[in-house]
Amino acid sequence: MSTETAPGHRDGTRPAAPAPRRWWALAAVATAQLMIGIDMTIMNIALPSLQRSLHLSDPGRQWVITAYALGYGGLLLLGGRLSDLIGRRRALLAGLSGFALASALGGAAPGPAPLLAARAAQGAFGALLTPSVLATLAATFPAPAERGRAFGIYGTVMGSSSGLGVLLGGVLTDYLDWRWCMFVNVPIAVAAGAGVLHAVRPVPRTPGVKIDVVGALLATAGLMGLVLGFARAEPDGWGAATSAGPLAGGAALLAVFAWTQTRAPAPLLPPRVVLDRRRGGSYLAVLGLSAGMFAALFFLTFYLQNVLGYSPVRAGVAFLPLTAGLMIGVRAVSRLLVRAPVRALLAPGLLAVAAGLALLGTVRAGSGYWTHVLPVFLLVGLGTGWVLVTANSTATLDAGPDTAVAGATVMTSQQIGASLGTALLSSVAGTAAAHYLRAHPGAGARAAVHGFDVASLGAAGALCLVAAAVFLISGRAGASGRQEVSSSSSSSQAVPDRP
């Protein structure tokens, strides 16, 4: 590899030439992550049909969603380290193959147990896949100009996957069968795998990588405890043993995990990753964003179908402005990554989502889609794209050997935030609706909408506080906060690839 002097590098080295198939690699890994994101919501609309087909009980129905969330959210940090251990390309292919197989088995499941096992396996293989996706992007696009564009495209795909999952789930369930909500992943995984084989170059494994077994067990059990507790809080209540027990146990295990990471010789999540102010601000921003965004999507799905009477397909189409807002946010922020400090990007994005939630808090049972719902989708999409692009790019920038686990922490924050937001805000909405119904007997739809209004306004206020905290945590404005690529990072990319 040539080391001719290049302007702008203190050590006189020049970064490696851009990978010739880098945009094909982006298409491949973005397709892989799209599949993961779709599966977070695609089964939601299919649940009634699935329940009738497999004779699932009401409590069992919720496990179709929870099993996936447990496998995915609980294993992301471990997936990041496994990516370093076996290599990004191998992790991508293993994750895609496992996800496709689990999807095929789930689609053919004759009963509840095989389906739930398949959903858990989907989550586990997704947890291996996602960190490798982010690490591949970070390594393939080190140059600031292309990095912003690449993470912008990725952010659009990632942010729009939830709405697309709702739409696709409605179409497949209405016109084919709920089983196609599982089978559809097979051709997507095959296409993404072919793209990985064609465009993602084999790279050497990170030397000296060891798995922190104690840390992996503590992190996995702790994260699963939180996800499970949040999932059970809404149907069972926060004081129930099924929710309070996992939440308390998960929090305790994560506290022990944090303590062990300061003493482990090869920690699963090195403290330097989260103690970096820009990364820490990014993780907090994604946590708050996901809590508000997923709760808003949950409320709007109910509102469109149960209040406005939309069919599943029409409700899915109604989500398309969310993607339009995402594309606007991504396009705007991608150009600012190399110019503006991180905190000047994260905080406005969170405030845009807060504005969308505040507007959602004004919706009434008789409100129209175009005047009240459409603006909410646009604002939430705008802020989501703005924050996700900034956070993913910041978390993986100059992370070196920690790139995969730094990216995995973004997705862990998203998963915990989504579980927390849906559980907490659904609980608030349910309580407010019950109070309203006692005061206005027979006002079922109005009571439900009133509950959504109260929860949405509360979420908007909370996101404003998160935006202020992120602004303070992420450091002073200045060159140090911008998306610059250091010479050490650039030169590290100059290591030639080898199988």
Summary of the structure (lengths in Angstrom):
residues: 499
radius of gyration: 22.0
end to end distance: 16.5
largest distance: 78.6
contacts: 1981
relative contact order: 0.14
helix: 78%
strand: 0%
